[in-house]
Each structure stands twice: as C-alpha cells, then as structure tokens.
Amino acid sequence: MVSTRRRRSDELRSAAAQSAKKKKGASKKFLDSSPKRTKAPSREGQLQVIEEPAAVTNGTDTKGKKRQEATAKKDKVLKASRGGSKNSPVAKSSKKKPKRQARGRKEATVPEFGGEEDDFGGMQPVHGNRSGFTREEDMASEEELDEQDSEDLFVSDEFDVEGKDEEDDELAGVDGGLGIDGEIASDDVEYDDDDDDDDDHDEEDDDQDGFERMERDSRKLEQQQKRMEKDAAQEYAEDLEREQGFTFPSEEELELEATQPLDPPAQKQRISELVRVLSNFKHLREPDKTRKDYIRLLSSDLQQYYGYNDFMIGMYLDMFTIQEAVELLEANETPRPVTLRVNTLKARRRELAQTLINRGVNLDPVGAWSKVGLVVYESQVPIGATPEYMAGHYMLQSACSFLPCMALAPKEGERVADLAAAPGGKTSYLAALMRNSGTLFANELKESRLKGLTANLQRMGVRNTIVCNYDGRKLPGVLGESAFDRVLLDAPCSGTGVVSKDASVKLTKGLKDIHGCAHLQKELLLAAIDMVDANSRTGGYIVYSTCSVTVEENENVANYALRKRDVRLVSCGLEFGRPGFTRFR
C-alpha cells in the first residue's frame, strides 16, 4: 500500500512539471466545451475512464493572457526534487490535513497532463488539486480560478500506471515523500473517499431531518395540549357560571308562566339546571328553598315539556332517581326500531336475512343474546307484506317480547299453557322452541282476537297448539290443576313501559287503572300457579311478565303470590336487566 502511494506521488509530481512546461509555451488558446472520454489500462488490467484534453483552437480571446498569468503564478511555487531536476515539480507541502468542504460547495479534483515523457517512459496523469499551493496565490482572483477550472478535466480518483519497481528505491530517498494534496506519504496517512463523505453527509442530513420532524411534532402536541387546556378551562368557567347563575323563579314569574309557558328550549335548559341542583342539593340550593319546591317545579316542567299527566310524572320520580327519571322520559320519546323473529320451523336466520337484503331491506342481528332476532333499519318494500312474511318465515315482534319465552325455555314433549296468547307472537315462539312437539294451550279471553291468533299460528306452521277462549282465572277448573309443566302469563297491564308504542298512556292512565290491573294480575297469577305440576320432572315453572314499570303491577304482585302460594323466586337466566325492588317506600 505504501509503495503504491509513493509511486503515485512521484507520478503526480512528474506530470505536474510537464504540464507546467507545456503551459508556458501556450498563448491565446482555449478548451473545447465537449471533452472526449477514453479508457486507459490500469496495472491490474482494469479499465479506468479518464478525460482527454479537448482540442485546442487558436483565437484572439483576451482571457488567454489571464490564464497565462495564472499559470505563471502557479509555476512560481513549484520546487524541484530528485537532485534538483526541473522535470519533477513538487507542490509545497503542508502537514495539516485538508478540511472537508461544505456540502453543496464541493470542488472536483482537477487533473493536468504533461506533454513530455517522464522517467518511466510514458505520459503520466497527475492530480492538480489546489490544496498543494499557497493560499495567497491560489486565491489570487476569483475570475482567474474560474478560467483555470474551465481548462481542467475530471479524472477518477483511483488509477494505476505501469512502471518499474525501482521507483520505490527512488522515493525512499525523499524525506517521507509527498502525497496527493501536499500531504506527507506514510503508513499513517488515511485517504477519505468522496463517496464515504457523501454518505456521512446524507446520514447527518437524515438525522437533522428526523430531529426537525420530531421538533415539529412536539410543537404540534404542545399546541394541541394548550388548546385542550384552554377549552377545559372555558368549559369549567361556563359550568361554574351556570351553577352560580341559576335562580329559583319568583311567585310572580310562576304565575306568569301558567298563562304564558316557556318556549321548549328554555324549558329544557331549566330542566337540566334543576336536575343539576337536585343532584348536589346541599351545595347548590337556595337557602330559603326546600327540596319539595325544586321537585314541584321540576315536575311541572316535565309535564309541560314531555306531555305527561301529574300522576305519571310523580310515579316516575318516586320510583327512580332524578337523572334516571329524566332519561326514561327522554327514551320514551325515541321510536323503537322494527324487529322481527325468524320462525325456525320454516327458515334459518342467515338465509332469511340474505333474502330480505336482496329485496332492499337494511337489517342486522338484534344482538348476541338472541339467535332468531333481526332489527330492520329501513326497507324499500313493506316488511309486513313480503312473500317470506306470507309464507310464515318470520313474525313481526318486539325484541322485549322474546324475553318471557326465553325465560320459560319449554322443552320438547312438555305440556305448556299460555294464558294470554293473542296475537300469537309468544305462542308461536314457544311452539318453535318445542319444535312442534308436546302440547301447547293458547288461551285468549277476548273472542275478537281469536281470529288473528289462529291466523298467525297457521301461517307460522304451528301444529301442536290448541286455541281456547276462557277466562284465565277459571282455567284450573277447565284444564285441571297441576296439569302443566310450564305456564306463561304475559298479563294484561297498564302499558306504562311501552309509552313509545302507545303515546296515549301519557295522559290516560291513573292510579285507579294501576290498581285495577294489579288486582286482575294477582288472580291470574294464582290460577297459573295452580295449573303447574310442582312434581314435574322437567318443569314446574311459571313466568310472569308485564309491559308496565309500576311497582304495583310487578313486585307487589309477585310478593302477593309468595304469600299466598308455596312458591319461590328463581333466576330467569337472562344475562341483562336489573333486579326488581325488594323495598319500596
């Protein structure tokens, strides 16, 4: 490695001297702008591409003198070596390693070619890098350097020249020898490759870009955090202002509202404020106002805003917390989606859903808790008049009416009774669960509803059901006591739980209606208990259900049956819902 560098150093010095001689005799010449390329053989037999000097043309260019002067200045700093031979100019050496040039201002290595044979018997190229000259004369003039660069040609950084081995001995006599760019040639000299420099610069630039991106992202996050904090502070200030700003209306204002009610938005806002005060009554109340005053004002606003009578609002406020009561009233204003139950006696849910989708019905499964329910969002055809509906593949049925049948869970071959069967949705579901086996009695008190019940059972393909028309309270004497394994009693009720389905309940139901329904329900439940065989190997269950939310029609009726008959409550097996009241008032 050292001998090769030394040979290269001597070749460069020799070629530089020859080029200097040639330039002294030249005048008024300039280079062609399109140099030609040729290939020179290297020592290892590889081809190294170098640049030939372009053809020279005589002319009257006034810049020739400036080029000649720049060449003369450069020649003055050349010194002879090898015993004072003028044919071997050597650049003035410097022990300092040349600094790496800034990215984007990199200057190419400039070759110069001599015109005479050197000691090795051939024309030799040389690196004419400017770093070998003194700073004062190398930077004499910006224009002179640009003109000098125009006649210099690019050459590959690595090439080899054939020569004799005696050059090692000749270079050994020089003090350490001089390498490229005026550096001392020795074993410790390291040559940085330009490609490595470019790679280092690229990596540095990539790192810099990465840091800049991180800084930008960090600034964005900080700005976003500041905005969120600002919004939170503003919201807190608004909440605090509302808390401090609500004042209970005076008697004169309440009398004026009796004749001129508030507009709905203002009334809704006051309902929200009243709920907030009642939720933290100790700290937000006015000193001279009691809780009853706030409840009275809230009840009045709820009646006007949602359209309920005084009894219904009072019942909801007694049963639930203030927040729950308002949420229930709001939920009753939302229409329930259309749901249907797949008749497993004739169809499968996947196939039926695909058929309805092809007819333009947008639907989804009703939930993971049901394997037969579908909820319909919209339909381009009447969902109650499709060929599949006429064929009995599905039944239009609310999702909540699935639950009593799922809780009863009849088995195949059992004797089951439905004491209030019309219009037949639950009865047909029980028949499907029983797979048309066993015996199912469908009783309906009102004769006018028997026609619809019978039609639905026939359309759904039910074959194990007997339809009868009796008063449910007398069925134990007709069908026999302890004659059934399971009994379903979906009792007649006030309907306070399905206000969204029947809005007339808001104004038509009162305490008298609730007590009348509760009395009938207690009698029907005792009859259902008497019809069930307590010693049944597979059954012995009664399911009692209503469409009401009142305590009088649910917990009180069950509590009455527990006192009058030897029965006990068991879990219905459903994974959702809330337990009933065990203590009320």
C-alpha positions as CSV (number, residue, x, y, z in Angstrom):
1,M,0.0,0.0,0.0
2,V,2.8,2.4,0.9
3,S,4.8,1.6,-2.3
4,T,1.8,2.2,-4.4
5,R,1.1,5.6,-2.8
6,R,4.8,6.6,-3.3
7,R,4.7,5.7,-6.9
8,R,1.6,7.6,-7.4
9,S,3.1,10.7,-5.6
10,D,6.2,10.6,-7.9
11,E,4.0,10.2,-11.0
12,L,1.9,13.2,-9.9
13,R,5.0,15.4,-9.4
14,S,6.4,14.4,-12.8
15,A,3.2,15.1,-14.7
16,A,2.7,18.4,-12.9
17,A,6.2,19.6,-14.1
18,Q,5.5,18.5,-17.7
19,S,2.1,20.3,-17.6
20,A,3.8,23.5,-16.4
21,K,6.3,23.4,-19.3
22,K,3.5,23.0,-21.8
23,K,1.5,25.9,-20.4
24,K,4.5,28.3,-20.5
25,G,4.6,27.9,-24.3
26,A,0.9,28.2,-24.9
27,S,-0.8,31.5,-25.6
28,K,-4.3,32.6,-26.8
29,K,-5.7,29.0,-26.6
30,F,-8.9,27.8,-25.1
31,L,-10.6,24.4,-24.5
32,D,-13.4,22.9,-26.4
33,S,-16.6,22.7,-24.3
34,S,-17.2,18.9,-25.1
35,P,-14.2,16.8,-23.9
36,K,-13.9,13.3,-25.2
37,R,-13.6,10.2,-23.0
38,T,-11.1,7.4,-23.4
39,K,-10.1,4.4,-21.4
40,A,-6.5,3.9,-20.0
41,P,-5.3,0.5,-18.9
42,S,-4.6,0.1,-15.3
43,R,-1.9,-2.1,-13.7
44,E,-4.4,-4.8,-12.6
45,G,-5.8,-5.0,-16.2
46,Q,-9.0,-3.0,-15.3
47,L,-10.2,-0.1,-17.5
48,Q,-10.2,3.3,-15.8
49,V,-12.1,6.0,-17.5
50,I,-10.3,9.3,-17.7
51,E,-10.8,12.6,-19.6
52,E,-8.7,13.6,-22.6
53,P,-8.0,17.3,-23.0
54,A,-10.2,18.9,-25.6
55,A,-8.9,20.1,-29.0
56,V,-7.1,23.4,-28.8
57,T,-8.1,26.2,-31.1
58,N,-6.2,29.4,-31.8
59,G,-8.1,32.6,-31.2
60,T,-7.9,36.1,-30.2
61,D,-9.6,35.6,-26.8
62,T,-8.4,38.3,-24.4
63,K,-8.7,35.8,-21.5
64,G,-5.7,33.9,-22.7
65,K,-3.4,36.4,-21.1
66,K,-5.1,36.0,-17.7
67,R,-4.8,32.2,-18.0
68,Q,-1.2,32.6,-18.8
69,E,-0.6,34.9,-15.8
70,A,-2.4,32.5,-13.5
71,T,-0.3,29.6,-14.8
72,A,2.9,31.6,-14.3
73,K,1.9,32.4,-10.7
74,K,1.2,28.7,-10.1
75,D,4.6,27.7,-11.5
76,K,6.5,30.0,-9.2
77,V,5.5,28.0,-6.2
78,L,6.8,24.7,-7.7
79,K,10.1,23.3,-6.4
80,A,12.4,20.8,-8.0
81,S,13.1,17.4,-6.4
82,R,15.2,14.3,-7.2
83,G,18.5,16.1,-7.1
84,G,17.2,19.4,-8.4
85,S,15.6,18.1,-11.7
86,K,13.2,20.7,-13.1
87,N,11.1,18.0,-14.7
88,S,9.7,16.8,-11.4
89,P,7.9,19.7,-9.8
90,V,6.6,19.1,-6.3
91,A,3.7,21.0,-4.6
92,K,4.5,22.9,-1.5
93,S,3.7,20.5,1.4
94,S,1.6,21.2,4.4
95,K,1.3,18.9,7.4
96,K,-2.3,20.0,8.1
97,K,-4.9,17.6,6.7
98,P,-7.2,19.5,4.2
99,K,-10.5,20.4,5.7
100,R,-13.7,18.7,4.4
101,Q,-15.5,21.0,2.2
102,A,-19.1,22.0,3.0
103,R,-21.9,20.1,1.4
104,G,-23.1,21.7,-1.9
105,R,-19.7,23.5,-2.5
106,K,-17.6,20.5,-3.2
107,E,-14.9,21.2,-5.9
108,A,-13.8,18.4,-8.2
109,T,-10.2,17.2,-8.4
110,V,-8.5,18.9,-11.4
111,P,-6.1,16.8,-13.5
112,E,-3.3,18.2,-15.5
113,F,-1.4,16.3,-18.2
114,G,2.2,16.8,-19.1
115,G,3.5,16.8,-22.7
116,E,6.9,15.0,-22.2
117,E,8.0,11.6,-21.2
118,D,8.9,11.0,-17.6
119,D,11.4,8.7,-16.0
120,F,9.1,5.8,-16.6
121,G,8.9,6.3,-20.4
122,G,5.3,7.5,-20.8
123,M,2.8,10.3,-20.5
124,Q,1.5,10.3,-16.9
125,P,-1.6,11.9,-15.4
126,V,-1.5,13.8,-12.2
127,H,-3.9,15.3,-9.7
128,G,-3.6,19.0,-9.8
129,N,-5.5,19.7,-6.6
130,R,-5.4,23.3,-5.5
131,S,-4.7,22.4,-1.9
132,G,-1.0,21.9,-2.8
133,F,-0.5,25.6,-3.5
134,T,-0.2,28.5,-1.1
135,R,-3.4,30.2,-0.1
136,E,-2.3,33.7,-1.2
137,E,-1.6,32.8,-4.8
138,D,-4.2,30.1,-5.1
139,M,-7.0,32.6,-4.3
140,A,-5.4,35.5,-6.2
141,S,-8.5,36.1,-8.2
142,E,-12.0,34.5,-8.4
143,E,-12.1,35.1,-12.1
144,E,-8.7,33.6,-12.7
145,L,-9.6,30.4,-10.8
146,D,-12.8,30.0,-12.7
147,E,-11.0,30.4,-16.0
148,Q,-8.3,27.9,-14.9
149,D,-11.1,25.4,-13.9
150,S,-12.6,25.6,-17.4
151,E,-9.5,24.0,-18.9
152,D,-9.1,21.4,-16.2
153,L,-10.7,18.0,-16.7
154,F,-12.2,15.4,-14.4
155,V,-10.4,12.1,-13.7
156,S,-11.2,9.2,-11.5
157,D,-9.7,9.4,-8.0
158,E,-8.2,5.9,-8.3
159,F,-6.0,4.8,-11.2
160,D,-2.7,3.0,-11.6
161,V,0.2,3.4,-14.1
162,E,2.6,0.7,-15.3
163,G,6.2,1.4,-14.3
164,K,9.3,-0.1,-12.8
165,D,9.9,-1.4,-9.3
166,E,12.9,0.9,-9.0
167,E,10.6,3.8,-8.2
168,D,10.3,2.5,-4.6
169,D,14.0,2.9,-4.0
170,E,14.0,6.4,-5.6
171,L,11.1,7.6,-3.4
172,A,12.8,6.1,-0.3
173,G,15.5,8.9,-0.6
174,V,12.9,11.6,-0.4
175,D,12.0,12.7,3.2
176,G,8.9,10.7,3.7
177,G,7.7,11.5,0.1
178,L,4.9,13.8,-0.7
179,G,1.4,12.5,-1.4
180,I,-1.6,13.9,-3.0
181,D,-2.7,17.4,-1.9
182,G,0.7,18.1,-0.4
183,E,0.4,15.5,2.4
184,I,3.3,13.5,3.7
185,A,3.1,9.9,2.3
186,S,3.5,7.5,5.2
187,D,1.8,4.4,6.7
188,D,-0.3,6.6,8.9
189,V,-1.9,8.6,6.1
190,E,-5.6,7.9,5.6
191,Y,-7.4,8.9,2.4
192,D,-11.1,9.7,2.8
193,D,-13.2,8.5,-0.1
194,D,-15.6,11.1,-1.5
195,D,-18.4,8.6,-1.5
196,D,-17.9,8.0,2.2
197,D,-18.1,11.7,2.7
198,D,-21.3,11.9,0.8
199,D,-22.8,9.0,2.8
200,D,-21.7,10.7,6.1
201,H,-23.3,14.0,4.9
202,D,-26.5,12.1,3.9
203,E,-26.7,10.4,7.3
204,E,-26.2,13.7,9.0
205,D,-28.9,15.3,6.9
206,D,-31.3,12.4,7.6
207,D,-30.6,12.8,11.3
208,Q,-31.2,16.5,11.1
209,D,-34.5,16.0,9.2
210,G,-35.6,13.5,11.8
211,F,-34.8,15.9,14.6
212,E,-36.7,18.7,12.8
213,R,-39.7,16.4,12.3
214,M,-39.7,15.5,16.0
215,E,-39.5,19.1,16.9
216,R,-42.5,20.0,14.7
217,D,-44.5,17.1,16.1
218,S,-43.6,18.2,19.6
219,R,-44.7,21.7,18.9
220,K,-48.0,20.5,17.5
221,L,-48.6,18.3,20.6
222,E,-47.8,21.3,22.8
223,Q,-50.2,23.5,20.9
224,Q,-52.9,20.8,21.0
225,Q,-52.4,20.4,24.7
226,K,-52.7,24.1,25.2
227,R,-55.9,24.2,23.2
228,M,-57.4,21.4,25.2
229,E,-56.5,23.1,28.5
230,K,-58.0,26.3,27.3
231,D,-61.2,24.6,26.3
232,A,-61.4,22.7,29.6
233,A,-60.9,26.0,31.5
234,Q,-63.5,27.7,29.4
235,E,-66.0,24.8,30.0
236,Y,-65.3,24.8,33.7
237,A,-65.9,28.5,33.8
238,E,-69.2,28.1,32.0
239,D,-70.3,25.3,34.3
240,L,-69.3,27.4,37.3
241,E,-71.2,30.4,35.9
242,R,-74.3,28.2,35.3
243,E,-74.0,26.8,38.9
244,Q,-73.9,30.2,40.3
245,G,-76.3,31.8,37.8
246,F,-79.4,29.7,38.4
247,T,-82.0,31.4,40.5
248,F,-85.4,29.9,41.5
249,P,-88.2,31.8,39.8
250,S,-90.4,34.0,42.0
251,E,-94.1,33.6,42.6
252,E,-94.9,36.3,40.1
253,E,-92.8,34.6,37.4
254,L,-94.5,31.2,38.1
255,E,-98.0,32.8,37.8
256,L,-97.0,34.4,34.5
257,E,-95.7,31.0,33.2
258,A,-99.1,29.5,34.0
259,T,-100.6,31.7,31.3
260,Q,-97.6,32.1,29.1
261,P,-95.5,28.9,29.2
262,L,-91.8,29.0,28.4
263,D,-90.6,28.1,24.9
264,P,-89.3,24.4,24.7
265,P,-85.5,25.3,24.5
266,A,-85.7,27.5,27.6
267,Q,-87.8,24.9,29.5
268,K,-85.4,22.1,28.5
269,Q,-82.5,24.3,29.8
270,R,-84.3,24.8,33.1
271,I,-85.0,21.1,33.5
272,S,-81.2,20.4,33.1
273,E,-80.4,23.1,35.7
274,L,-83.0,21.7,38.2
275,V,-81.6,18.2,37.8
276,R,-78.1,19.5,38.4
277,V,-79.2,21.4,41.6
278,L,-81.1,18.3,42.9
279,S,-78.1,16.1,42.3
280,N,-76.0,18.3,44.6
281,F,-78.7,19.9,46.6
282,K,-76.7,20.6,49.7
283,H,-74.3,23.0,48.0
284,L,-76.4,24.4,45.1
285,R,-79.7,25.0,46.8
286,E,-81.0,28.5,47.7
287,P,-81.2,28.9,51.4
288,D,-84.9,29.8,51.5
289,K,-86.0,26.9,49.2
290,T,-86.7,23.3,50.1
291,R,-86.3,20.2,48.1
292,K,-90.0,19.9,47.6
293,D,-90.0,23.3,46.0
294,Y,-87.4,22.2,43.4
295,I,-89.3,18.8,42.9
296,R,-92.6,20.6,42.3
297,L,-91.0,23.0,39.8
298,L,-89.2,20.1,38.0
299,S,-92.5,18.0,37.8
300,S,-94.3,21.0,36.3
301,D,-91.7,21.5,33.7
302,L,-91.5,17.8,32.8
303,Q,-95.3,17.6,32.4
304,Q,-95.3,20.6,30.0
305,Y,-92.2,19.6,28.1
306,Y,-93.0,15.8,27.6
307,G,-96.8,15.9,27.8
308,Y,-97.5,13.6,30.8
309,N,-100.1,13.9,33.4
310,D,-99.3,14.6,37.0
311,F,-99.7,11.0,38.2
312,M,-97.3,9.6,35.6
313,I,-94.5,12.1,36.4
314,G,-95.0,11.6,40.1
315,M,-94.8,7.9,39.7
316,Y,-91.5,8.1,37.7
317,L,-90.0,10.5,40.2
318,D,-91.0,8.2,43.1
319,M,-89.6,5.1,41.5
320,F,-86.3,6.4,40.0
321,T,-83.7,8.9,40.8
322,I,-84.0,12.4,39.2
323,Q,-81.4,11.5,36.5
324,E,-83.0,8.1,35.7
325,A,-86.5,9.5,35.5
326,V,-85.4,12.2,33.0
327,E,-83.5,9.6,31.0
328,L,-86.6,7.3,30.9
329,L,-88.8,10.2,29.7
330,E,-86.3,11.0,27.0
331,A,-86.1,7.4,25.9
332,N,-89.9,7.1,25.6
333,E,-89.7,9.9,23.0
334,T,-87.5,7.8,20.8
335,P,-89.3,5.4,18.4
336,R,-88.4,1.8,18.7
337,P,-86.9,0.1,15.6
338,V,-88.8,-2.6,13.8
339,T,-87.7,-6.1,14.8
340,L,-88.7,-9.5,13.6
341,R,-88.3,-13.0,14.8
342,V,-87.2,-15.8,12.5
343,N,-89.5,-18.8,12.5
344,T,-87.1,-21.7,13.0
345,L,-89.8,-24.1,12.0
346,K,-89.6,-22.9,8.4
347,A,-86.4,-20.8,7.9
348,R,-82.9,-20.0,9.1
349,R,-81.8,-16.6,10.1
350,R,-78.8,-16.3,7.7
351,E,-80.8,-17.4,4.7
352,L,-83.8,-15.2,5.5
353,A,-81.5,-12.2,6.1
354,Q,-79.9,-12.6,2.8
355,T,-83.2,-12.9,1.0
356,L,-84.5,-9.7,2.7
357,I,-81.3,-7.9,1.9
358,N,-81.8,-8.8,-1.8
359,R,-85.3,-7.2,-1.6
360,G,-83.8,-3.9,-0.3
361,V,-84.1,-4.4,3.4
362,N,-81.4,-2.9,5.6
363,L,-81.1,-5.1,8.7
364,D,-78.8,-6.6,11.3
365,P,-78.9,-9.2,14.1
366,V,-80.8,-7.8,17.1
367,G,-78.0,-8.7,19.4
368,A,-75.8,-11.5,20.7
369,W,-78.4,-12.5,23.2
370,S,-80.8,-13.7,20.6
371,K,-80.3,-16.2,17.8
372,V,-83.6,-15.5,16.0
373,G,-84.0,-11.7,16.1
374,L,-83.3,-9.2,13.3
375,V,-83.6,-5.4,13.6
376,V,-84.8,-3.5,10.5
377,Y,-83.4,0.0,9.9
378,E,-85.1,0.7,6.6
379,S,-86.9,-1.2,3.8
380,Q,-87.8,-0.5,0.2
381,V,-90.7,-2.9,0.5
382,P,-93.4,-3.3,3.1
383,I,-91.8,-5.5,5.7
384,G,-95.2,-7.0,6.6
385,A,-96.2,-7.9,3.1
386,T,-93.2,-9.8,1.6
387,P,-93.6,-13.3,0.3
388,E,-91.4,-14.5,3.2
389,Y,-93.8,-13.0,5.7
390,M,-96.8,-14.5,4.0
391,A,-95.1,-17.9,4.0
392,G,-94.5,-17.7,7.7
393,H,-90.7,-17.4,7.7
394,Y,-90.8,-14.6,10.2
395,M,-93.0,-12.8,12.7
396,L,-93.1,-9.0,13.3
397,Q,-92.4,-8.9,17.1
398,S,-90.8,-6.5,19.5
399,A,-87.5,-7.7,20.9
400,C,-88.7,-7.3,24.5
401,S,-91.4,-9.9,23.9
402,F,-88.7,-12.5,23.2
403,L,-87.6,-12.5,26.8
404,P,-90.6,-14.2,28.5
405,C,-90.3,-17.2,26.1
406,M,-86.6,-17.4,26.6
407,A,-87.0,-17.3,30.3
408,L,-89.7,-20.1,30.2
409,A,-87.5,-22.2,27.9
410,P,-90.0,-25.1,27.2
411,K,-88.7,-28.5,26.4
412,E,-89.8,-30.9,23.7
413,G,-92.7,-33.1,24.7
414,E,-93.9,-30.9,27.6
415,R,-97.4,-29.6,28.3
416,V,-97.3,-25.8,28.2
417,A,-100.0,-23.2,28.6
418,D,-100.1,-19.5,27.5
419,L,-102.9,-17.8,29.5
420,A,-103.0,-14.6,27.4
421,A,-101.9,-15.7,23.9
422,A,-103.2,-13.1,21.4
423,P,-101.9,-12.0,18.9
424,G,-99.7,-15.2,18.9
425,G,-96.1,-13.9,18.8
426,K,-95.1,-15.5,22.1
427,T,-97.2,-18.6,21.4
428,S,-95.6,-19.3,18.1
429,Y,-92.1,-18.8,19.6
430,L,-93.0,-21.3,22.3
431,A,-94.0,-23.8,19.6
432,A,-90.8,-23.2,17.8
433,L,-88.8,-23.8,20.9
434,M,-90.7,-27.0,21.4
435,R,-90.2,-27.9,17.7
436,N,-93.9,-28.6,17.3
437,S,-93.8,-31.4,19.9
438,G,-95.8,-31.8,23.1
439,T,-99.0,-29.9,23.7
440,L,-99.4,-26.1,23.8
441,F,-102.6,-24.5,25.0
442,A,-103.2,-20.9,23.7
443,N,-105.9,-19.2,25.7
444,E,-107.5,-15.8,24.9
445,L,-110.2,-14.1,26.8
446,K,-111.4,-11.7,24.1
447,E,-113.2,-13.6,21.3
448,S,-112.5,-10.8,18.8
449,R,-108.8,-11.5,19.0
450,L,-109.1,-15.3,18.3
451,K,-109.2,-14.8,14.5
452,G,-105.8,-13.1,14.4
453,L,-104.3,-15.6,16.8
454,T,-105.4,-18.6,14.8
455,A,-104.3,-17.0,11.5
456,N,-100.8,-16.3,12.8
457,L,-100.4,-19.8,14.2
458,Q,-101.5,-21.3,10.9
459,R,-99.2,-19.0,8.9
460,M,-96.2,-19.9,11.1
461,G,-96.8,-23.6,10.7
462,V,-97.6,-24.4,14.3
463,R,-99.3,-27.8,14.7
464,N,-99.0,-28.6,18.4
465,T,-101.3,-25.8,19.7
466,I,-104.9,-25.8,21.0
467,V,-106.6,-22.4,20.9
468,C,-109.2,-21.8,23.6
469,N,-111.4,-18.9,24.8
470,Y,-111.7,-18.9,28.6
471,D,-111.3,-16.5,31.4
472,G,-107.8,-17.3,32.6
473,R,-108.9,-17.2,36.3
474,K,-111.1,-20.2,35.6
475,L,-108.7,-22.3,33.6
476,P,-107.6,-24.5,36.5
477,G,-111.2,-25.8,36.7
478,V,-111.3,-26.3,33.0
479,L,-107.9,-27.8,32.1
480,G,-107.2,-29.2,35.5
481,E,-104.9,-28.3,38.4
482,S,-101.2,-29.5,38.3
483,A,-101.7,-30.5,34.7
484,F,-98.9,-28.5,33.0
485,D,-95.1,-28.5,33.2
486,R,-94.8,-24.8,32.4
487,V,-97.1,-21.8,32.2
488,L,-96.6,-18.4,30.7
489,L,-98.6,-15.5,32.0
490,D,-98.0,-12.3,30.0
491,A,-100.6,-10.5,32.0
492,P,-102.8,-7.6,30.8
493,C,-101.3,-4.3,32.2
494,S,-101.4,-0.6,32.1
495,G,-98.7,-0.3,29.4
496,T,-96.6,2.3,31.3
497,G,-93.4,0.6,30.0
498,V,-94.3,1.0,26.3
499,V,-95.1,4.7,26.0
500,S,-93.1,4.9,22.8
501,K,-95.5,2.4,21.3
502,D,-98.7,4.0,22.7
503,A,-98.4,7.7,23.5
504,S,-101.9,7.8,24.8
505,V,-100.7,6.3,28.1
506,K,-99.1,9.6,29.0
507,L,-102.5,11.2,29.7
508,T,-105.0,8.4,30.1
509,K,-103.5,6.3,32.9
510,G,-104.1,7.0,36.6
511,L,-103.9,5.4,39.9
512,K,-107.3,3.7,39.5
513,D,-106.1,2.0,36.3
514,I,-103.0,0.7,38.0
515,H,-104.9,-0.8,40.9
516,G,-107.4,-2.4,38.7
517,C,-104.7,-4.1,36.6
518,A,-102.8,-5.2,39.7
519,H,-105.9,-6.9,41.1
520,L,-106.5,-8.8,37.9
521,Q,-102.9,-9.8,37.6
522,K,-102.9,-11.3,41.1
523,E,-105.8,-13.5,40.4
524,L,-104.4,-14.7,37.1
525,L,-101.0,-15.5,38.7
526,L,-102.6,-17.6,41.4
527,A,-104.5,-19.5,38.7
528,A,-101.3,-20.1,36.8
529,I,-99.6,-21.4,39.9
530,D,-102.4,-23.8,40.5
531,M,-102.1,-25.2,36.9
532,V,-98.4,-26.1,37.2
533,D,-97.3,-29.5,38.5
534,A,-94.8,-29.0,41.2
535,N,-93.6,-32.6,40.8
536,S,-92.8,-32.3,37.1
537,R,-89.5,-33.9,36.2
538,T,-88.6,-31.3,33.6
539,G,-90.7,-28.3,34.5
540,G,-92.7,-26.8,37.4
541,Y,-92.0,-23.2,36.2
542,I,-94.2,-20.1,35.8
543,V,-93.1,-16.9,34.1
544,Y,-94.9,-13.8,34.9
545,S,-94.3,-10.7,32.7
546,T,-96.0,-7.3,32.0
547,C,-95.4,-4.3,29.8
548,S,-95.5,-2.0,32.8
549,V,-92.8,-0.5,35.0
550,T,-95.0,0.2,38.1
551,V,-94.2,-1.5,41.3
552,E,-97.9,-2.2,41.9
553,E,-98.1,-4.4,38.8
554,N,-94.8,-6.2,39.2
555,E,-93.1,-6.5,42.6
556,N,-96.3,-6.2,44.6
557,V,-98.0,-9.0,42.5
558,A,-95.0,-11.3,42.9
559,N,-94.9,-10.6,46.6
560,Y,-98.6,-11.4,46.9
561,A,-98.1,-14.8,45.2
562,L,-95.2,-15.6,47.5
563,R,-97.5,-15.0,50.5
564,K,-100.5,-17.0,49.0
565,R,-98.8,-20.0,47.5
566,D,-95.9,-22.3,48.2
567,V,-93.5,-20.9,45.5
568,R,-90.1,-19.3,45.4
569,L,-88.4,-16.9,43.0
570,V,-85.6,-18.3,40.7
571,S,-83.3,-16.6,38.2
572,C,-84.8,-16.2,34.8
573,G,-81.4,-17.0,33.1
574,L,-81.1,-13.7,31.2
575,E,-77.7,-12.0,31.2
576,F,-79.0,-8.4,31.3
577,G,-81.5,-6.3,33.1
578,R,-81.7,-5.2,36.7
579,P,-83.1,-7.0,39.8
580,G,-86.6,-5.9,40.9
581,F,-87.3,-3.8,44.0
582,T,-87.1,-5.6,47.3
583,R,-88.0,-2.5,49.3
584,F,-90.1,0.5,48.2
585,R,-91.4,3.5,50.2
